[in-house]
Amino acid sequence: MNRAVLFDTETTGLDPLTGDRVIEIAAIELINDLPTEQKFHVLLDPDRDIPTESTRIHGITNAHVEGKPKFAEIAGAMLDFFADSPLVAHNAPFDFGFINAELARIRKPPLAATRMIDTLVLAKTRFPGMPNSLDALCRRFEIDLSIRTTHNALLDCKLLAEVYVELTGGRQRGFVLETEQSLAFAVYELAPNRTPRPIIVSPETLAAHAAFIARLKDPIWNKQV
């Protein structure tokens, strides 16, 4: 069983080095690259105002984060959820940069870059020269975007999980076995008392087969079971 965590952040701006902060963290557990029901999601008080231009992107206002916990209060729970698993994100250096800046403020070690799996890099490798934003990838893979009006972190995680499955070929895993099992059950459900139909072989076909076997050296068809 291979575990990974896919995560996303929403922030007050674009640069943690100039004082921008994390205001939302969402994460989804992946087992063998497929999402499970386990998730982590928090809204955070960033200890500063959220600029209007940022709110236009993610829809989060100062009122939404009023009274919410500070990053220091949830850092332990977030790190427990992350555990030592690989971390998947779209444009991962952005999210790693913000989380590591928050960790540095509370004197905790950063997330190691070696844990990073960047779906933007995966998409650019697969679709070079094409738009590879999350929206563009959802449209390319025919993933429903109708409820995505803002960049909500949890919703983005759910959409990215579907994109990641497509990028890694996850939907094909076990496909043959599952299909064969489904067909077997379908045949049984449709005709549980079905009588096998014997295949009638003509004398000419039997003679031709016997002549072919006779030309073979020590053919298994002539051995007694």
C-alpha positions in Angstrom: 0.0 0.0 0.0 1.5 3.3 -1.1 0.2 6.4 0.7 0.5 10.0 -0.4 -1.2 13.2 0.5 -2.5 15.7 -2.0 -2.9 19.2 -0.7 -3.6 22.8 -1.6 -3.4 26.2 0.1 -5.2 29.5 -0.2 -3.2 32.6 0.8 -3.5 36.4 1.3 -1.1 37.0 -1.7 1.6 35.5 -3.8 4.8 35.9 -1.7 5.3 34.6 1.8 8.6 36.6 2.0 6.7 39.9 1.9 4.3 39.0 4.6 1.6 37.0 2.8 0.1 34.2 4.9 -1.8 31.0 4.5 -5.6 31.2 5.2 -6.8 27.8 4.1 -5.2 24.3 4.0 -6.9 21.3 2.5 -5.5 17.8 2.1 -6.8 14.4 0.9 -5.2 11.0 1.5 -4.2 9.0 -1.5 -3.7 5.2 -1.4 -2.0 3.8 -4.5 -2.6 7.3 -6.1 -6.4 7.0 -5.6 -8.3 9.3 -3.1 -9.8 7.8 0.1 -12.3 9.4 2.4 -9.6 10.7 4.8 -9.1 14.5 4.6 -7.8 17.5 6.5 -9.3 21.0 6.1 -8.9 24.2 8.1 -9.5 28.0 7.7 -6.9 30.1 9.4 -6.6 33.5 11.0 -3.6 35.0 9.1 -3.0 37.8 11.6 -3.5 40.4 8.9 -6.1 41.6 6.4 -7.0 39.7 3.3 -6.6 42.0 0.3 -9.6 42.5 -1.9 -7.8 41.3 -5.0 -7.0 38.0 -3.2 -10.6 37.6 -2.1 -11.7 37.9 -5.7 -9.7 34.7 -6.5 -10.6 32.4 -3.6 -13.7 34.1 -2.2 -12.4 34.1 1.4 -12.9 37.4 3.3 -11.8 38.7 6.7 -15.2 37.7 8.1 -14.6 34.1 7.0 -11.4 33.8 9.1 -12.4 35.8 12.1 -12.1 33.6 15.2 -10.4 30.8 13.3 -7.3 29.1 14.7 -3.8 30.4 14.0 -1.4 28.2 12.0 0.6 27.4 15.2 -2.6 25.8 16.6 -3.1 23.4 13.8 0.4 22.7 12.7 0.7 19.5 14.7 -2.5 18.1 13.3 -1.5 19.0 9.7 1.9 17.4 10.1 0.3 14.3 11.6 -1.9 14.0 8.6 1.0 14.6 6.2 3.1 12.0 8.2 6.1 11.0 6.1 4.1 10.6 2.9 5.0 12.1 -0.5 3.1 15.4 -1.0 1.2 16.1 -4.2 0.2 19.6 -5.2 -0.3 21.6 -8.4 2.5 24.1 -8.8 3.9 22.5 -5.6 6.8 25.0 -5.0 4.1 27.7 -4.3 2.3 25.6 -1.6 5.6 24.2 -0.2 6.9 27.8 0.0 4.0 29.1 2.0 3.7 26.1 4.4 7.5 26.2 5.0 7.3 29.9 5.7 4.5 29.2 8.3 6.6 26.4 9.8 9.6 28.7 10.1 7.6 31.2 12.0 6.9 28.6 14.7 10.4 27.2 14.5 9.5 23.8 13.0 11.5 22.0 10.3 10.4 22.6 6.7 8.8 20.1 4.4 11.6 18.4 2.5 11.6 19.2 -1.3 12.3 15.5 -1.9 8.7 14.7 -0.8 7.3 17.0 -3.6 5.2 15.6 -6.4 4.2 18.5 -8.7 1.2 17.8 -10.9 2.0 20.8 -13.0 5.4 19.2 -13.9 3.6 16.0 -14.7 1.1 17.8 -16.9 3.8 19.8 -18.8 5.6 16.6 -19.5 2.5 14.9 -20.9 1.1 18.0 -22.6 4.1 20.2 -23.6 3.2 23.6 -24.9 -0.4 23.4 -23.8 -2.3 25.2 -21.0 -1.9 23.1 -17.9 -3.8 25.0 -15.2 -6.1 23.0 -13.0 -9.1 24.4 -15.0 -7.5 23.5 -18.3 -6.6 20.0 -17.2 -10.2 19.4 -15.8 -11.6 20.5 -19.2 -9.1 18.2 -21.0 -10.1 15.2 -18.9 -13.8 16.1 -19.0 -14.0 16.6 -15.2 -17.0 18.7 -14.1 -16.0 22.2 -13.2 -19.6 23.6 -12.8 -19.3 24.1 -9.1 -15.9 25.8 -9.1 -16.6 29.5 -9.0 -13.7 30.3 -6.7 -10.4 28.7 -5.7 -11.7 26.9 -2.7 -8.8 24.7 -1.4 -10.9 21.6 -0.5 -12.7 21.7 -3.8 -9.4 22.2 -5.7 -8.0 19.1 -3.9 -11.0 17.0 -5.0 -10.6 18.2 -8.6 -6.8 17.8 -8.5 -7.2 14.2 -7.2 -9.3 13.4 -10.3 -6.7 15.0 -12.5 -3.9 13.2 -10.7 -5.7 9.9 -11.3 -5.8 10.7 -15.0 -2.2 11.9 -15.2 -0.9 8.7 -13.5 -3.2 6.3 -15.3 -4.8 5.3 -12.1 -8.2 4.5 -13.6 -6.7 1.7 -15.6 -5.3 -0.1 -12.5 -7.0 -3.4 -12.1 -9.3 -2.7 -15.0 -8.9 -6.1 -16.7 -9.5 -8.1 -13.5 -12.4 -6.0 -12.5 -14.0 -6.1 -15.9 -13.6 -9.9 -16.1 -15.2 -10.3 -12.7 -18.1 -7.9 -13.7 -18.7 -9.9 -16.9 -18.7 -13.1 -15.0 -21.3 -11.8 -12.5 -23.3 -10.3 -15.3 -23.5 -13.7 -17.1 -24.5 -15.5 -14.0 -27.2 -12.9 -13.1 -28.7 -13.0 -16.6 -28.6 -16.8 -17.0 -27.9 -18.6 -13.7 -29.2 -21.9 -15.0 -27.7 -21.6 -18.5 -27.0 -24.9 -20.2 -23.7 -25.0 -22.0 -24.1 -25.3 -25.8 -21.7 -28.0 -27.3 -19.7 -27.0 -30.3 -20.3 -29.4 -33.1 -17.2 -30.1 -35.3 -17.7 -31.6 -38.7 -15.9 -34.9 -39.8 -13.9 -33.0 -42.3 -12.6 -30.6 -39.7 -11.7 -33.5 -37.4 -9.9 -35.3 -40.2 -7.9 -32.2 -41.1 -6.9 -31.7 -37.4 -5.8 -35.4 -37.1 -3.7 -35.0 -40.3 -2.0 -31.9 -38.8 -1.3 -33.6 -35.5 0.2 -36.6 -37.3 2.9 -34.3 -38.7 4.0 -33.1 -35.2 6.7 -34.8 -33.2 5.4 -36.3 -30.0 2.2 -34.2 -29.9 0.6 -33.7 -26.5 -2.8 -34.3 -28.0 -1.9 -38.1 -28.3 -0.8 -38.4 -24.7 -3.1 -40.0 -22.1 -4.1 -37.9 -19.2 
